[in-house]
Amino acid sequence: MIPLIEWYRRHPEEGAFLLEVAMGAMAGQLVNIDPATGATSMMYHASPHMRAFDPHSGDYGLGFFGNALETGAYYVVDAALGPLCFLCVATPQEGGGGGGGGVAMHEGGGGGG
């Protein structure tokens, strides 16, 4: 995840897809924490016959380090998808005298869109 988000920061003109993948990698680290026990896991097995956290923690520490180091809120206007807000909530604001509006960003929101 670290190389993905750092590449996007250096080359935002390459589009929102790179940002989407990087955000998925960052947010994915947090779903691997068992809410019942707080234990970390390499992954959550979502297959219908399993639906359980993997009993091994593996390299979770390195993934969580990447999450803690690189997480941020991103507001982008994509040519094809329009305004997108990653890890934040965007609230439209009334415009001032020029007739245009703005956007207020608040951290802690859901995914893109």
Biotite code that builds the C-alpha atoms (Angstrom):
import biotite.structure as struc

atoms = struc.array([
    struc.Atom([0.000, 0.000, 0.000], chain_id="A", res_id=1, res_name="MET", atom_name="CA", element="C"),
    struc.Atom([2.830, 2.419, 0.753], chain_id="A", res_id=2, res_name="ILE", atom_name="CA", element="C"),
    struc.Atom([4.197, 2.411, -2.821], chain_id="A", res_id=3, res_name="PRO", atom_name="CA", element="C"),
    struc.Atom([0.676, 2.788, -4.250], chain_id="A", res_id=4, res_name="LEU", atom_name="CA", element="C"),
    struc.Atom([-0.315, 5.884, -2.287], chain_id="A", res_id=5, res_name="ILE", atom_name="CA", element="C"),
    struc.Atom([3.090, 7.498, -2.654], chain_id="A", res_id=6, res_name="GLU", atom_name="CA", element="C"),
    struc.Atom([2.954, 6.962, -6.430], chain_id="A", res_id=7, res_name="TRP", atom_name="CA", element="C"),
    struc.Atom([-0.510, 8.545, -6.510], chain_id="A", res_id=8, res_name="TYR", atom_name="CA", element="C"),
    struc.Atom([0.720, 11.541, -4.495], chain_id="A", res_id=9, res_name="ARG", atom_name="CA", element="C"),
    struc.Atom([3.527, 12.090, -7.010], chain_id="A", res_id=10, res_name="ARG", atom_name="CA", element="C"),
    struc.Atom([1.362, 11.417, -10.089], chain_id="A", res_id=11, res_name="HIS", atom_name="CA", element="C"),
    struc.Atom([-2.283, 12.352, -9.345], chain_id="A", res_id=12, res_name="PRO", atom_name="CA", element="C"),
    struc.Atom([-2.846, 12.921, -13.060], chain_id="A", res_id=13, res_name="GLU", atom_name="CA", element="C"),
    struc.Atom([-2.849, 9.142, -13.524], chain_id="A", res_id=14, res_name="GLU", atom_name="CA", element="C"),
    struc.Atom([-6.411, 9.054, -12.211], chain_id="A", res_id=15, res_name="GLY", atom_name="CA", element="C"),
    struc.Atom([-8.584, 7.863, -9.391], chain_id="A", res_id=16, res_name="ALA", atom_name="CA", element="C"),
    struc.Atom([-8.100, 4.137, -10.015], chain_id="A", res_id=17, res_name="PHE", atom_name="CA", element="C"),
    struc.Atom([-4.677, 4.140, -8.357], chain_id="A", res_id=18, res_name="LEU", atom_name="CA", element="C"),
    struc.Atom([-6.116, 6.031, -5.396], chain_id="A", res_id=19, res_name="LEU", atom_name="CA", element="C"),
    struc.Atom([-9.025, 3.571, -5.135], chain_id="A", res_id=20, res_name="GLU", atom_name="CA", element="C"),
    struc.Atom([-6.663, 0.591, -4.978], chain_id="A", res_id=21, res_name="VAL", atom_name="CA", element="C"),
    struc.Atom([-4.434, 2.303, -2.407], chain_id="A", res_id=22, res_name="ALA", atom_name="CA", element="C"),
    struc.Atom([-7.440, 3.225, -0.235], chain_id="A", res_id=23, res_name="MET", atom_name="CA", element="C"),
    struc.Atom([-8.697, -0.364, -0.410], chain_id="A", res_id=24, res_name="GLY", atom_name="CA", element="C"),
    struc.Atom([-5.323, -1.616, 0.756], chain_id="A", res_id=25, res_name="ALA", atom_name="CA", element="C"),
    struc.Atom([-5.241, 0.868, 3.636], chain_id="A", res_id=26, res_name="MET", atom_name="CA", element="C"),
    struc.Atom([-8.809, 0.355, 4.805], chain_id="A", res_id=27, res_name="ALA", atom_name="CA", element="C"),
    struc.Atom([-8.501, -3.398, 4.356], chain_id="A", res_id=28, res_name="GLY", atom_name="CA", element="C"),
    struc.Atom([-6.022, -3.562, 7.221], chain_id="A", res_id=29, res_name="GLN", atom_name="CA", element="C"),
    struc.Atom([-8.679, -2.427, 9.670], chain_id="A", res_id=30, res_name="LEU", atom_name="CA", element="C"),
    struc.Atom([-11.215, -5.128, 8.775], chain_id="A", res_id=31, res_name="VAL", atom_name="CA", element="C"),
    struc.Atom([-8.695, -7.763, 9.833], chain_id="A", res_id=32, res_name="ASN", atom_name="CA", element="C"),
    struc.Atom([-9.160, -6.902, 13.500], chain_id="A", res_id=33, res_name="ILE", atom_name="CA", element="C"),
    struc.Atom([-11.589, -9.209, 15.285], chain_id="A", res_id=34, res_name="ASP", atom_name="CA", element="C"),
    struc.Atom([-14.092, -6.881, 17.018], chain_id="A", res_id=35, res_name="PRO", atom_name="CA", element="C"),
    struc.Atom([-14.886, -9.508, 19.645], chain_id="A", res_id=36, res_name="ALA", atom_name="CA", element="C"),
    struc.Atom([-11.311, -10.048, 20.815], chain_id="A", res_id=37, res_name="THR", atom_name="CA", element="C"),
    struc.Atom([-9.268, -7.204, 19.310], chain_id="A", res_id=38, res_name="GLY", atom_name="CA", element="C"),
    struc.Atom([-6.871, -9.790, 17.894], chain_id="A", res_id=39, res_name="ALA", atom_name="CA", element="C"),
    struc.Atom([-5.266, -9.124, 14.534], chain_id="A", res_id=40, res_name="THR", atom_name="CA", element="C"),
    struc.Atom([-5.438, -11.577, 11.691], chain_id="A", res_id=41, res_name="SER", atom_name="CA", element="C"),
    struc.Atom([-3.841, -12.063, 8.286], chain_id="A", res_id=42, res_name="MET", atom_name="CA", element="C"),
    struc.Atom([-7.294, -12.034, 6.707], chain_id="A", res_id=43, res_name="MET", atom_name="CA", element="C"),
    struc.Atom([-10.994, -12.572, 7.137], chain_id="A", res_id=44, res_name="TYR", atom_name="CA", element="C"),
    struc.Atom([-12.279, -15.624, 5.278], chain_id="A", res_id=45, res_name="HIS", atom_name="CA", element="C"),
    struc.Atom([-15.599, -14.490, 3.819], chain_id="A", res_id=46, res_name="ALA", atom_name="CA", element="C"),
    struc.Atom([-16.518, -17.752, 2.105], chain_id="A", res_id=47, res_name="SER", atom_name="CA", element="C"),
    struc.Atom([-19.994, -18.863, 3.221], chain_id="A", res_id=48, res_name="PRO", atom_name="CA", element="C"),
    struc.Atom([-18.663, -22.099, 4.738], chain_id="A", res_id=49, res_name="HIS", atom_name="CA", element="C"),
    struc.Atom([-15.959, -20.268, 6.746], chain_id="A", res_id=50, res_name="MET", atom_name="CA", element="C"),
    struc.Atom([-16.774, -16.681, 7.776], chain_id="A", res_id=51, res_name="ARG", atom_name="CA", element="C"),
    struc.Atom([-14.016, -16.430, 10.340], chain_id="A", res_id=52, res_name="ALA", atom_name="CA", element="C"),
    struc.Atom([-10.757, -14.626, 11.000], chain_id="A", res_id=53, res_name="PHE", atom_name="CA", element="C"),
    struc.Atom([-7.589, -16.511, 10.162], chain_id="A", res_id=54, res_name="ASP", atom_name="CA", element="C"),
    struc.Atom([-5.970, -17.719, 13.396], chain_id="A", res_id=55, res_name="PRO", atom_name="CA", element="C"),
    struc.Atom([-2.536, -16.465, 12.273], chain_id="A", res_id=56, res_name="HIS", atom_name="CA", element="C"),
    struc.Atom([-1.440, -12.844, 12.552], chain_id="A", res_id=57, res_name="SER", atom_name="CA", element="C"),
    struc.Atom([1.371, -13.195, 9.989], chain_id="A", res_id=58, res_name="GLY", atom_name="CA", element="C"),
    struc.Atom([2.684, -9.850, 8.791], chain_id="A", res_id=59, res_name="ASP", atom_name="CA", element="C"),
    struc.Atom([-0.174, -7.768, 10.176], chain_id="A", res_id=60, res_name="TYR", atom_name="CA", element="C"),
    struc.Atom([2.231, -5.433, 11.985], chain_id="A", res_id=61, res_name="GLY", atom_name="CA", element="C"),
    struc.Atom([3.825, -4.300, 8.729], chain_id="A", res_id=62, res_name="LEU", atom_name="CA", element="C"),
    struc.Atom([0.415, -3.732, 7.127], chain_id="A", res_id=63, res_name="GLY", atom_name="CA", element="C"),
    struc.Atom([-0.819, -1.751, 10.103], chain_id="A", res_id=64, res_name="PHE", atom_name="CA", element="C"),
    struc.Atom([2.357, 0.336, 10.040], chain_id="A", res_id=65, res_name="PHE", atom_name="CA", element="C"),
    struc.Atom([1.589, 1.223, 6.422], chain_id="A", res_id=66, res_name="GLY", atom_name="CA", element="C"),
    struc.Atom([-1.954, 2.131, 7.387], chain_id="A", res_id=67, res_name="ASN", atom_name="CA", element="C"),
    struc.Atom([-0.842, 4.349, 10.263], chain_id="A", res_id=68, res_name="ALA", atom_name="CA", element="C"),
    struc.Atom([1.881, 6.021, 8.204], chain_id="A", res_id=69, res_name="LEU", atom_name="CA", element="C"),
    struc.Atom([-0.029, 6.695, 4.989], chain_id="A", res_id=70, res_name="GLU", atom_name="CA", element="C"),
    struc.Atom([-3.726, 7.117, 5.839], chain_id="A", res_id=71, res_name="THR", atom_name="CA", element="C"),
    struc.Atom([-5.210, 10.454, 4.862], chain_id="A", res_id=72, res_name="GLY", atom_name="CA", element="C"),
    struc.Atom([-8.404, 11.979, 3.511], chain_id="A", res_id=73, res_name="ALA", atom_name="CA", element="C"),
    struc.Atom([-8.528, 12.637, -0.234], chain_id="A", res_id=74, res_name="TYR", atom_name="CA", element="C"),
    struc.Atom([-11.020, 14.727, -2.186], chain_id="A", res_id=75, res_name="TYR", atom_name="CA", element="C"),
    struc.Atom([-10.620, 14.463, -5.955], chain_id="A", res_id=76, res_name="VAL", atom_name="CA", element="C"),
    struc.Atom([-12.702, 15.459, -8.938], chain_id="A", res_id=77, res_name="VAL", atom_name="CA", element="C"),
    struc.Atom([-12.396, 12.682, -11.499], chain_id="A", res_id=78, res_name="ASP", atom_name="CA", element="C"),
    struc.Atom([-13.231, 13.472, -15.132], chain_id="A", res_id=79, res_name="ALA", atom_name="CA", element="C"),
    struc.Atom([-15.371, 10.339, -15.518], chain_id="A", res_id=80, res_name="ALA", atom_name="CA", element="C"),
    struc.Atom([-16.711, 9.812, -11.980], chain_id="A", res_id=81, res_name="LEU", atom_name="CA", element="C"),
    struc.Atom([-17.072, 13.377, -10.729], chain_id="A", res_id=82, res_name="GLY", atom_name="CA", element="C"),
    struc.Atom([-16.335, 14.351, -7.096], chain_id="A", res_id=83, res_name="PRO", atom_name="CA", element="C"),
    struc.Atom([-14.977, 11.558, -4.907], chain_id="A", res_id=84, res_name="LEU", atom_name="CA", element="C"),
    struc.Atom([-14.139, 11.684, -1.222], chain_id="A", res_id=85, res_name="CYS", atom_name="CA", element="C"),
    struc.Atom([-11.961, 8.926, 0.252], chain_id="A", res_id=86, res_name="PHE", atom_name="CA", element="C"),
    struc.Atom([-11.887, 8.425, 4.031], chain_id="A", res_id=87, res_name="LEU", atom_name="CA", element="C"),
    struc.Atom([-13.806, 11.652, 4.507], chain_id="A", res_id=88, res_name="CYS", atom_name="CA", element="C"),
    struc.Atom([-17.264, 13.147, 4.175], chain_id="A", res_id=89, res_name="VAL", atom_name="CA", element="C"),
    struc.Atom([-17.752, 15.991, 1.699], chain_id="A", res_id=90, res_name="ALA", atom_name="CA", element="C"),
    struc.Atom([-20.555, 18.437, 2.428], chain_id="A", res_id=91, res_name="THR", atom_name="CA", element="C"),
    struc.Atom([-21.605, 20.882, -0.296], chain_id="A", res_id=92, res_name="PRO", atom_name="CA", element="C"),
    struc.Atom([-21.416, 24.506, 0.825], chain_id="A", res_id=93, res_name="GLN", atom_name="CA", element="C"),
    struc.Atom([-23.453, 27.448, -0.374], chain_id="A", res_id=94, res_name="GLU", atom_name="CA", element="C"),
    struc.Atom([-21.436, 29.834, -2.520], chain_id="A", res_id=95, res_name="GLY", atom_name="CA", element="C"),
    struc.Atom([-20.620, 33.371, -1.580], chain_id="A", res_id=96, res_name="GLY", atom_name="CA", element="C"),
    struc.Atom([-21.036, 36.294, -3.922], chain_id="A", res_id=97, res_name="GLY", atom_name="CA", element="C"),
    struc.Atom([-19.693, 34.584, -7.065], chain_id="A", res_id=98, res_name="GLY", atom_name="CA", element="C"),
    struc.Atom([-22.534, 32.077, -7.344], chain_id="A", res_id=99, res_name="GLY", atom_name="CA", element="C"),
    struc.Atom([-20.183, 29.111, -6.969], chain_id="A", res_id=100, res_name="GLY", atom_name="CA", element="C"),
    struc.Atom([-20.240, 26.679, -4.118], chain_id="A", res_id=101, res_name="GLY", atom_name="CA", element="C"),
    struc.Atom([-17.561, 24.854, -2.279], chain_id="A", res_id=102, res_name="GLY", atom_name="CA", element="C"),
    struc.Atom([-17.016, 21.651, -0.369], chain_id="A", res_id=103, res_name="VAL", atom_name="CA", element="C"),
    struc.Atom([-16.266, 21.183, 3.317], chain_id="A", res_id=104, res_name="ALA", atom_name="CA", element="C"),
    struc.Atom([-14.303, 18.020, 4.114], chain_id="A", res_id=105, res_name="MET", atom_name="CA", element="C"),
    struc.Atom([-14.728, 16.177, 7.377], chain_id="A", res_id=106, res_name="HIS", atom_name="CA", element="C"),
    struc.Atom([-12.425, 13.248, 8.203], chain_id="A", res_id=107, res_name="GLU", atom_name="CA", element="C"),
    struc.Atom([-13.749, 9.898, 9.234], chain_id="A", res_id=108, res_name="GLY", atom_name="CA", element="C"),
    struc.Atom([-16.272, 9.179, 6.539], chain_id="A", res_id=109, res_name="GLY", atom_name="CA", element="C"),
    struc.Atom([-16.908, 6.133, 4.444], chain_id="A", res_id=110, res_name="GLY", atom_name="CA", element="C"),
    struc.Atom([-15.369, 5.109, 1.173], chain_id="A", res_id=111, res_name="GLY", atom_name="CA", element="C"),
    struc.Atom([-15.335, 6.891, -2.160], chain_id="A", res_id=112, res_name="GLY", atom_name="CA", element="C"),
    struc.Atom([-18.353, 8.394, -3.787], chain_id="A", res_id=113, res_name="GLY", atom_name="CA", element="C"),
])
